[in-house]
Amino acid sequence: MGAGYHGGFGNTKGSGNSRKKGYQKADQGIRDKNQLYSGVEGVTEHASEIVKNVKNGKIKVSVLGDRLFEEYLGEDKNTAAVAIGNKISLRRSSVTALSDFVHEGTHALDHLAGELSKMTVINREMRAYKREHEFQKAAGIPLEFANEDDIRVHVFLNYGKKGGRR
């Protein structure tokens, strides 16, 4: 398996309240991959590890326009990013691109380490959202979730029910 979806059931926008508060509103999408990498590298050790694995070719990244993202991946407008194995696909227009990259990069690293098949969906999403949260705090950007309890509620509501992303 090894798929992670940032959006849809695991909507990167979090609760309606975080979106209303302007969660990462200042980030206006991705111009190019170098902007993406420089935006996360050095912020946290984990984010730097993701970039290192991209640069050495172990993780592949595609930045796609909205139409291509939806047609190629079969995703809806609410999905901002997807990781399938060691491949990350990001929506160019995402206002949460840096956080999306860290979240999906966590799934890609777990895939490379052979950990995904050993983890439940809830455990891997908790891990990815925690890494994303650490990144947001270190980068000084608005937090999607106030704390780990908020993350847990989001993950259980969106990934714990039948039909959630697997």
Secondary structure, DSSP 8 states (H G I E B T S, - for coil): --EEEEBTTB-TT-SHHHHHTTTTTT----S-HHHHHHHHTTTSHHHHHHHHHHHTTSSEEEEE-HHHHHHHH---TT--EEEETTEEEEETT-TTHHHHHHHHHHHHHHHHTT-GGGS-HHHHHHHHHHHHHHHHHHHT---SSSSHHHHHHHHHHHHSSTTS--
